[in-house]
Amino acid sequence: MTHPSPAPHLAASDGDPGEDDELLRQLGLADQGVSLSRLEGRVFLRITGVVEYGRRRVPYDLVPAQGVLAKPSKWRKMDAGTRGALLRERASDQVIAELHGFVVAFVQELADACDDCDMDAEPFLNALSDMQIAEPAGLVFDRIRQRLEHAVEREMEEQHAERTRQSINLAEYPASFEVARRMKRKFIAVLGPTNSGKTHLAMEALGKAPSGVYLAPLRLLALENYERLQEVQQRGKPLAVSLVTGEERRLTPGATHIASTVEMLDTQTPVDVAVIDEIQMLADRDRGAAWTAAVCGAPARVVYLVGAPEARRAIEVLAARLECELEVHLLKRKGPLSMEPTAVRKLSNLRRGDAVICFSRREVLMWRDMVTEVGLSVATVYGNLSPEVRRAQAQRFRDGAADVVVGTDAIAMGLNMPIARVVMTTSVKYNGYEEEEIPAALARQIAGRAGRYGVHEEGLVAGYDNETHEVMRSLLREKPVPLKTTGFAVAPTLEHLHRISSVTHEHALAKLLKRFVHNIDVPDGFFYPRITEDQFERAAWLDTLQLTVAEKFALSLVPISAKVPSLQNAWENWAKSLAHKKVTHLKGGDTPLHYMNLQEVEDACRLYSAYAWLAYRQSEYFPDTELALRLSREASERVDAILQDQNSAARKRQPRKFRR
């Protein structure tokens, strides 16, 4: 029978590092590469060795799985025998051999991974001999794997960024509009303040042209000028005109003219004349890219650019960049615009022909009720209303059925009304982030609606209170700030996204949009990539569904408010149905329109319009286009009826002697 060798006699120790080294020598562990270290309030057992792979030698200095021995205070209190027993257990031949085997396997794994990624393994393997690491070997391996993973991600990110830069160069953006690029185009800028007749001049030229397109900032303007063009006679016959907006198509066979919203520009069909209205929208934060595309891509021999004078310099640099001849006409307002001597101050000082301006739906309805209670009938206009309702309300004011119009700055664009005086209830507006004073350009555009040429000799402007009155006086005196002459916004197209996807092999819409904004080449900054925050937020949610890039891109642009829960829920359900390739039929609401309140009917109208928008782009899965248009019209008519009923009810509450 073999007896185990007696343990060596261990000298007493007080825990000093030198005495620990002596203890390891007495145990024969020092020769096996075992050492002790103190880090982060612990005493650690460390094992060193060398692994060879290829022609390289990789040293390691690692803590085994059970290598944390004790806190220093507890270690000092142990006698030599207890320490020796603990060291023999934690640094046995088996432990040393196992650790070496783990290191061999890990080094091979890492070397192979680095070879696959064409990366040098040495910087990562150096961490195996870092004596400042106080973690067991398994955690060290995991940390090195993470470092490699992050390095690979960074390398891939750099590669994808570079490939994206090579795939799209915004300096060449105008060349992407092939039809316009091949044409010899002439720009005619017709610039002037509100009531200067600039739109009339451009529309006359469009009506006389053999073919043409009118591009509007709003569906309402597209609709108005569609009807205006239909009244034009050429060679004794009315023009054949089509209406094309995101939510509605009225297509006339053989149409020579089109009235369209600017985002719906057909860049493939050449025409003689194009009119791009409200050209100063080039500077708009969210929609400016549509005007950049229209200026670069309108396929017309003559392109009229109609808008505010502050757009002149921007138009000049764009014309030079596009190598288009430019002719500029500066028009003056046809009638004077003046500030009232004093603020209005009292509701009883309002009069027929006034436009009372607020900056929210809630404020509009509140002021409407206050105005009707002094005996004036009111037409109501705000952005949440459909174009049909806004037009019907404006028509009541034109016909004299309403004494006063109460509205938001929606009246500043697209509604021609015989307003004698603009009365501002405030000069502060929410900009999407915070309340701020309106810019001078908006103040001029709103105020300019007063004094319709041919109806009033002059236009008047007033604040309701003294402070607003003086702010408006100051804003109208400000010199217009010219639009920037660089950084013209460019929005991503589906072609852009497919091009990025083809070089990066990424299919997440949020990633593709992010690459478009951050990685594409903008050599001189003349054109600049832009996306809206709403689109990016939607993209991140859409990436959770099994949809193609094209489907996600279309859904990200649906004109529907995420701030209204019922509308957001409808949009999400449409997206989920499309992901499952289910046909989504449109149903009328569970509640008949005549049982809904005003807000509910407005929301129903917006929902039907959004469905129609999507149906034009994904008709296979959203087939009920005609039903959506019919329901939208019915909802619009109901909104208009509710507004009239509320106006009448408020006036009836007023004693007859106070009515005007």
DRENBA-557290 format. One record per residue (C-alpha): x, y, z; residue in three letters. Coordinates in steps of 0.25 Angstrom, whole numbers, padded with zeros to 4 digits, always signed. Last residue first. Layout:
! residues N
XYZALA/...
//
This chain:
! residues 660
-0304+0369-0143ARG/-0310+0362-0131ARG/-0310+0369-0118PHE/-0325+0373-0118LYS/-0329+0358-0122ARG/-0324+0352-0109PRO/-0312+0343-0111GLN/-0315+0328-0108ARG/-0320+0327-0123LYS/-0306+0331-0128ARG/-0299+0320-0120ALA/-0309+0310-0126ALA/-0307+0315-0140SER/-0292+0314-0139ASN/-0293+0300-0134GLN/-0302+0296-0145ASP/-0293+0301-0155GLN/-0281+0294-0150LEU/-0289+0281-0148ILE/-0293+0282-0163ALA/-0279+0285-0168ASP/-0274+0273-0160VAL/-0285+0264-0166ARG/-0282+0268-0180GLU/-0267+0265-0178SER/-0272+0251-0172ALA/-0280+0248-0184GLU/-0269+0252-0193ARG/-0259+0243-0186SER/-0269+0232-0186LEU/-0270+0233-0202ARG/-0255+0234-0203LEU/-0252+0222-0195ALA/-0263+0214-0202LEU/-0257+0218-0215GLU/-0243+0213-0211THR/-0248+0200-0204ASP/-0237+0191-0209PRO/-0226+0192-0198PHE/-0218+0179-0200TYR/-0217+0179-0215GLU/-0218+0194-0216SER/-0205+0196-0209GLN/-0201+0210-0213ARG/-0215+0216-0217TYR/-0221+0209-0205ALA/-0211+0215-0195LEU/-0216+0229-0199TRP/-0230+0225-0199ALA/-0228+0219-0185TYR/-0222+0232-0180ALA/-0234+0239-0185SER/-0244+0230-0178TYR/-0236+0232-0165LEU/-0236+0247-0166ARG/-0251+0247-0168CYS/-0253+0238-0156ALA/-0244+0247-0148ASP/-0253+0260-0152GLU/-0265+0252-0149VAL/-0260+0248-0135GLU/-0256+0262-0132GLN/-0269+0268-0136LEU/-0277+0258-0127ASN/-0283+0245-0133MET/-0297+0241-0133TYR/-0300+0247-0147HIS/-0288+0240-0152LEU/-0294+0226-0149PRO/-0286+0218-0138THR/-0279+0205-0143ASP/-0271+0213-0153GLY/-0272+0210-0167GLY/-0264+0198-0171LYS/-0252+0198-0180LEU/-0247+0185-0185HIS/-0233+0180-0181THR/-0227+0169-0190VAL/-0218+0160-0182LYS/-0203+0158-0186LYS/-0199+0155-0172HIS/-0190+0168-0172ALA/-0201+0175-0179LEU/-0211+0172-0168SER/-0200+0177-0157LYS/-0198+0190-0165ALA/-0213+0193-0166TRP/-0215+0189-0151ASN/-0204+0199-0147GLU/-0210+0210-0156TRP/-0224+0208-0149ALA/-0218+0208-0135ASN/-0211+0221-0139GLN/-0224+0227-0144LEU/-0232+0223-0131SER/-0220+0228-0122PRO/-0219+0242-0128VAL/-0205+0247-0126LYS/-0200+0237-0137ALA/-0207+0246-0148SER/-0209+0240-0161ILE/-0203+0244-0175PRO/-0197+0230-0178VAL/-0182+0232-0181LEU/-0176+0221-0172SER/-0186+0211-0178LEU/-0180+0213-0192ALA/-0166+0211-0187PHE/-0170+0199-0179LYS/-0176+0193-0192GLU/-0164+0196-0201ALA/-0154+0191-0190VAL/-0162+0178-0190THR/-0171+0174-0178LEU/-0170+0164-0167GLN/-0172+0173-0155LEU/-0163+0178-0144THR/-0157+0188-0154ASP/-0170+0195-0155LEU/-0168+0200-0141TRP/-0154+0206-0144ALA/-0159+0212-0157ALA/-0171+0219-0150ARG/-0161+0226-0141GLU/-0152+0230-0153PHE/-0164+0235-0161GLN/-0169+0243-0149ASP/-0155+0250-0147GLU/-0156+0255-0162THR/-0145+0251-0172ILE/-0134+0260-0178ARG/-0122+0259-0187PRO/-0115+0271-0191TYR/-0113+0278-0205PHE/-0103+0289-0206PHE/-0095+0282-0195GLY/-0082+0283-0204ASP/-0079+0268-0204PRO/-0091+0262-0198VAL/-0088+0247-0199ASP/-0098+0238-0192ILE/-0095+0233-0178ASN/-0103+0241-0168HIS/-0117+0244-0173VAL/-0118+0232-0183PHE/-0111+0223-0173ARG/-0121+0226-0163LYS/-0132+0224-0173LEU/-0126+0210-0177LEU/-0125+0206-0162LYS/-0139+0210-0159ALA/-0144+0203-0171LEU/-0138+0190-0166ALA/-0134+0182-0179HIS/-0118+0182-0178GLU/-0110+0176-0189HIS/-0100+0188-0189THR/-0098+0190-0204VAL/-0112+0186-0208SER/-0119+0192-0196SER/-0113+0206-0200ILE/-0118+0205-0214ARG/-0132+0200-0210HIS/-0133+0212-0200LEU/-0129+0222-0211HIS/-0139+0216-0221GLU/-0150+0216-0210LEU/-0148+0231-0209THR/-0141+0238-0198PRO/-0144+0253-0196ALA/-0135+0264-0201VAL/-0134+0277-0193ALA/-0127+0289-0199PHE/-0114+0291-0191GLY/-0110+0304-0198THR/-0115+0317-0202THR/-0123+0320-0189LYS/-0136+0327-0190LEU/-0136+0342-0189PRO/-0140+0349-0176VAL/-0151+0359-0179PRO/-0149+0372-0172LYS/-0157+0374-0160GLU/-0168+0385-0160ARG/-0179+0375-0160LEU/-0173+0368-0148LEU/-0173+0381-0140SER/-0187+0384-0142ARG/-0191+0370-0140MET/-0184+0370-0126VAL/-0191+0384-0123GLU/-0205+0378-0125HIS/-0201+0365-0118THR/-0198+0373-0106GLU/-0210+0382-0107ASN/-0220+0371-0108ASP/-0228+0367-0120TYR/-0217+0370-0129GLY/-0220+0378-0142ALA/-0218+0378-0157VAL/-0225+0385-0168LEU/-0225+0383-0183GLY/-0228+0394-0192GLU/-0238+0398-0203GLU/-0246+0386-0201HIS/-0253+0377-0211VAL/-0245+0378-0224GLY/-0232+0374-0217TYR/-0235+0366-0204ARG/-0231+0375-0192GLY/-0227+0366-0181ALA/-0220+0353-0185ARG/-0207+0360-0184GLY/-0208+0359-0169ALA/-0206+0344-0170ILE/-0194+0344-0179GLN/-0188+0356-0172ARG/-0189+0349-0159ALA/-0183+0336-0165LEU/-0171+0343-0171ALA/-0169+0351-0157ALA/-0167+0338-0150PRO/-0178+0334-0139ILE/-0174+0336-0125GLU/-0171+0322-0118GLU/-0178+0311-0111GLU/-0170+0298-0110GLU/-0166+0286-0118TYR/-0176+0284-0130GLY/-0176+0299-0133ASN/-0187+0304-0123TYR/-0191+0318-0127LYS/-0190+0331-0120VAL/-0195+0344-0127SER/-0208+0344-0120THR/-0223+0347-0123THR/-0219+0353-0136MET/-0230+0361-0143VAL/-0229+0362-0159VAL/-0238+0372-0165ARG/-0246+0374-0178ALA/-0245+0359-0182ILE/-0252+0356-0195PRO/-0247+0341-0195MET/-0237+0334-0204ASN/-0233+0321-0197LEU/-0220+0314-0201GLY/-0210+0318-0190MET/-0212+0328-0179ALA/-0226+0323-0175ILE/-0219+0311-0169ALA/-0212+0321-0160ASP/-0224+0317-0150THR/-0238+0321-0152GLY/-0250+0330-0148VAL/-0257+0336-0160VAL/-0267+0347-0158VAL/-0281+0351-0163ASP/-0284+0337-0168ALA/-0295+0336-0179ALA/-0289+0347-0186GLY/-0286+0339-0199ASP/-0271+0340-0197ARG/-0272+0335-0182PHE/-0281+0324-0185ARG/-0271+0320-0197GLN/-0260+0320-0186ALA/-0268+0309-0178GLN/-0270+0301-0191ALA/-0255+0302-0195ARG/-0250+0298-0181ARG/-0260+0286-0181VAL/-0256+0281-0194GLU/-0241+0282-0191PRO/-0243+0274-0179SER/-0243+0280-0165LEU/-0232+0278-0156ASN/-0224+0290-0161GLY/-0234+0300-0156TYR/-0246+0309-0162VAL/-0259+0313-0156THR/-0269+0322-0162ALA/-0276+0331-0151VAL/-0290+0338-0150SER/-0288+0351-0141LEU/-0298+0353-0129GLY/-0289+0355-0117VAL/-0290+0341-0114GLU/-0285+0337-0128THR/-0272+0343-0125VAL/-0270+0336-0111MET/-0274+0322-0117ASP/-0264+0324-0129ARG/-0253+0328-0120TRP/-0254+0315-0112MET/-0255+0307-0125LEU/-0243+0314-0131VAL/-0235+0313-0117GLU/-0238+0298-0117ARG/-0233+0296-0131ARG/-0220+0303-0129SER/-0213+0316-0134PHE/-0224+0327-0133CYS/-0227+0337-0144ILE/-0240+0345-0144VAL/-0244+0349-0159ALA/-0252+0361-0159ASP/-0262+0364-0170GLY/-0274+0368-0161ARG/-0269+0375-0149ARG/-0262+0372-0135LEU/-0262+0384-0125ASN/-0273+0376-0117SER/-0263+0366-0114LEU/-0254+0376-0107LYS/-0239+0380-0108ARG/-0238+0382-0123VAL/-0224+0388-0122ALA/-0221+0402-0126THR/-0217+0410-0138PRO/-0221+0399-0148GLU/-0209+0394-0155MET/-0209+0396-0170SER/-0208+0388-0183LEU/-0209+0396-0196PRO/-0215+0390-0209GLY/-0209+0383-0221LYS/-0197+0377-0213ARG/-0185+0379-0221LYS/-0179+0369-0232LEU/-0165+0365-0234LEU/-0163+0357-0247HIS/-0150+0349-0249VAL/-0146+0342-0262GLU/-0136+0330-0260LEU/-0129+0321-0271GLU/-0126+0308-0265CYS/-0113+0302-0262GLU/-0118+0294-0251LEU/-0108+0300-0241ARG/-0110+0314-0247ALA/-0125+0312-0245ALA/-0123+0307-0231LEU/-0115+0319-0228VAL/-0125+0329-0233GLU/-0137+0322-0227ILE/-0130+0323-0213ALA/-0127+0337-0215ARG/-0142+0340-0219ARG/-0148+0332-0208ALA/-0150+0345-0199GLU/-0159+0351-0209PRO/-0171+0341-0206ALA/-0176+0331-0215GLY/-0178+0326-0229VAL/-0167+0318-0237LEU/-0172+0317-0252TYR/-0165+0306-0259VAL/-0165+0307-0275VAL/-0160+0295-0283ARG/-0166+0286-0273ALA/-0162+0273-0267PRO/-0162+0277-0252ALA/-0150+0270-0246GLY/-0140+0279-0240CYS/-0151+0290-0235VAL/-0161+0279-0231ALA/-0151+0271-0224ALA/-0146+0283-0216THR/-0161+0286-0213TRP/-0163+0272-0208ALA/-0151+0273-0199ALA/-0156+0285-0192GLY/-0167+0277-0186ARG/-0163+0275-0171ASP/-0154+0287-0168ARG/-0160+0297-0178ASP/-0149+0305-0186ALA/-0153+0301-0200LEU/-0167+0305-0195MET/-0163+0319-0201GLN/-0168+0313-0214ILE/-0182+0315-0210GLU/-0187+0310-0223ASP/-0179+0302-0234ILE/-0186+0305-0247VAL/-0182+0296-0259ALA/-0183+0299-0274VAL/-0180+0291-0287ASP/-0182+0277-0281VAL/-0172+0265-0281PRO/-0177+0252-0274THR/-0167+0245-0265GLN/-0166+0254-0253THR/-0181+0253-0249ASP/-0182+0262-0237LEU/-0190+0256-0226MET/-0182+0262-0214GLU/-0186+0276-0220VAL/-0201+0274-0219THR/-0207+0273-0233SER/-0215+0280-0243ALA/-0212+0274-0256ILE/-0214+0279-0271HIS/-0215+0272-0284THR/-0225+0262-0280ALA/-0228+0251-0291GLY/-0237+0243-0282PRO/-0240+0251-0269THR/-0234+0246-0256LEU/-0240+0250-0243ARG/-0230+0244-0233ARG/-0231+0246-0218GLU/-0223+0244-0205GLU/-0209+0247-0209GLY/-0214+0257-0219THR/-0216+0257-0234VAL/-0227+0265-0241LEU/-0229+0264-0256SER/-0232+0274-0266VAL/-0237+0274-0280ALA/-0238+0289-0283LEU/-0251+0295-0288PRO/-0254+0296-0303LYS/-0255+0309-0311GLY/-0241+0308-0316ARG/-0236+0307-0302GLN/-0246+0311-0291GLN/-0242+0312-0276VAL/-0253+0308-0266GLU/-0247+0294-0264GLN/-0234+0301-0260LEU/-0241+0308-0248ARG/-0247+0295-0243GLU/-0233+0289-0243TYR/-0228+0302-0237ASN/-0238+0300-0225GLU/-0235+0285-0223LEU/-0220+0287-0223ALA/-0221+0299-0214LEU/-0230+0290-0204LEU/-0220+0278-0205ARG/-0209+0287-0200LEU/-0195+0291-0205PRO/-0200+0292-0219ALA/-0193+0288-0232LEU/-0200+0292-0245TYR/-0197+0284-0257VAL/-0197+0287-0272GLY/-0201+0285-0286SER/-0204+0293-0299PRO/-0201+0306-0290ALA/-0211+0317-0289LYS/-0217+0312-0276GLY/-0203+0311-0270LEU/-0199+0325-0274ALA/-0212+0330-0267GLU/-0209+0322-0255MET/-0195+0329-0254ALA/-0201+0343-0254LEU/-0213+0339-0244HIS/-0202+0333-0235THR/-0195+0346-0234LYS/-0207+0355-0233GLY/-0200+0364-0222SER/-0210+0360-0211ASN/-0200+0353-0202THR/-0186+0358-0204PRO/-0178+0357-0217GLY/-0170+0347-0226LEU/-0172+0342-0240VAL/-0160+0334-0243ALA/-0159+0329-0258ILE/-0150+0317-0259PHE/-0146+0312-0273LYS/-0144+0298-0276ARG/-0136+0291-0288LYS/-0140+0277-0286MET/-0131+0265-0283ARG/-0129+0267-0269ARG/-0144+0269-0267ALA/-0147+0255-0273VAL/-0135+0248-0265GLU/-0138+0253-0251PHE/-0127+0246-0244SER/-0117+0257-0251ALA/-0123+0267-0241PRO/-0117+0259-0229TYR/-0103+0258-0234GLU/-0097+0266-0223ALA/-0105+0257-0214LEU/-0095+0245-0217ASN/-0101+0232-0214ILE/-0095+0218-0216SER/-0081+0222-0212GLN/-0085+0228-0199ARG/-0094+0216-0196THR/-0082+0207-0198ARG/-0073+0215-0189GLU/-0084+0215-0178ALA/-0086+0200-0180HIS/-0071+0198-0179GLN/-0070+0207-0167GLU/-0081+0200-0160GLU/-0076+0186-0164MET/-0062+0190-0157GLU/-0070+0196-0145ARG/-0078+0183-0144GLU/-0066+0174-0145VAL/-0059+0182-0134ALA/-0072+0181-0126HIS/-0072+0166-0128GLU/-0057+0165-0125LEU/-0059+0173-0112ARG/-0070+0164-0108GLN/-0062+0152-0110ARG/-0051+0158-0102ILE/-0061+0161-0091ARG/-0066+0146-0091ASP/-0052+0141-0090PHE/-0049+0149-0078VAL/-0062+0145-0072LEU/-0058+0130-0074GLY/-0044+0133-0068ALA/-0049+0138-0055PRO/-0049+0153-0053GLU/-0038+0162-0047ALA/-0032+0168-0059ILE/-0020+0176-0056GLN/-0010+0165-0059MET/-0013+0166-0074ASP/-0008+0153-0080SER/-0020+0149-0087LEU/-0023+0163-0091ALA/-0012+0162-0102ASN/-0021+0152-0109LEU/-0030+0163-0114PHE/-0019+0172-0120PRO/-0012+0159-0126GLU/-0024+0154-0134ALA/-0022+0163-0146ASP/-0035+0164-0154MET/-0039+0158-0167ASP/-0053+0155-0162CYS/-0052+0140-0164ASP/-0037+0140-0159ASP/-0042+0148-0147CYS/-0052+0137-0144ALA/-0042+0126-0146ASP/-0032+0132-0137ALA/-0042+0134-0126LEU/-0047+0120-0126GLU/-0032+0115-0126GLN/-0029+0124-0115VAL/-0041+0120-0107PHE/-0038+0105-0109ALA/-0024+0106-0104VAL/-0029+0115-0092VAL/-0039+0105-0088PHE/-0028+0094-0089GLY/-0019+0102-0080HIS/-0030+0104-0070LEU/-0033+0090-0069GLU/-0018+0086-0067ALA/-0016+0096-0056ILE/-0029+0091-0049VAL/-0025+0077-0051GLN/-0011+0079-0045ASP/-0018+0086-0033SER/-0018+0101-0031ALA/-0031+0103-0024ARG/-0029+0090-0014GLU/-0014+0092-0012ARG/-0016+0107-0010LEU/-0027+0105+0001LEU/-0019+0094+0008ALA/-0007+0103+0008GLY/-0015+0115+0013ARG/-0021+0107+0025THR/-0007+0101+0028GLY/-0001+0115+0028ALA/-0011+0121+0038ASP/-0023+0129+0033MET/-0025+0143+0039LYS/-0017+0150+0028ARG/-0026+0144+0017TRP/-0039+0149+0025LYS/-0034+0163+0025SER/-0029+0162+0010PRO/-0043+0157+0006LYS/-0043+0143+0001ALA/-0038+0133-0009LEU/-0044+0137-0023VAL/-0038+0127-0032GLY/-0050+0117-0033GLN/-0052+0118-0048ALA/-0037+0121-0051PRO/-0031+0135-0051VAL/-0022+0137-0063LEU/-0008+0141-0067ASP/-0007+0136-0082TYR/+0005+0136-0092PRO/+0001+0134-0106VAL/+0013+0128-0115ARG/+0011+0130-0130ARG/+0016+0121-0141ARG/+0002+0115-0143GLY/-0004+0114-0129TYR/+0004+0113-0117GLU/-0001+0114-0103VAL/+0008+0120-0091VAL/+0005+0119-0076GLY/+0001+0127-0064THR/-0008+0123-0053ILE/-0014+0134-0043ARG/-0020+0132-0030LEU/-0027+0144-0025PHE/-0028+0152-0012VAL/-0039+0162-0012ARG/-0041+0176-0009GLY/-0042+0181-0023GLU/-0028+0174-0026LEU/-0018+0166-0018ARG/-0010+0156-0026SER/-0005+0142-0023LEU/+0004+0133-0033SER/+0003+0120-0039VAL/+0012+0117-0051GLY/+0015+0102-0048GLN/+0029+0106-0042ASP/+0022+0115-0032ALA/+0012+0103-0028LEU/+0023+0095-0022GLY/+0016+0096-0008LEU/+0029+0102-0002GLN/+0030+0111-0014ARG/+0015+0116-0012LEU/+0018+0119+0003LEU/+0030+0127+0000GLU/+0022+0135-0010ASP/+0011+0137+0001ASP/+0023+0142+0010GLU/+0027+0152+0000GLY/+0013+0157-0001PRO/+0011+0159+0014ASP/+0000+0150+0020GLY/+0005+0148+0034ASP/+0012+0135+0031SER/+0017+0123+0040ALA/+0026+0113+0032ALA/+0019+0101+0026LEU/+0025+0087+0028HIS/+0023+0080+0015PRO/+0011+0071+0014ALA/+0015+0056+0016PRO/+0015+0048+0003SER/+0003+0039+0002PRO/+0005+0025+0006HIS/+0005+0014-0004THR/+0000+0000+0000MET/
//
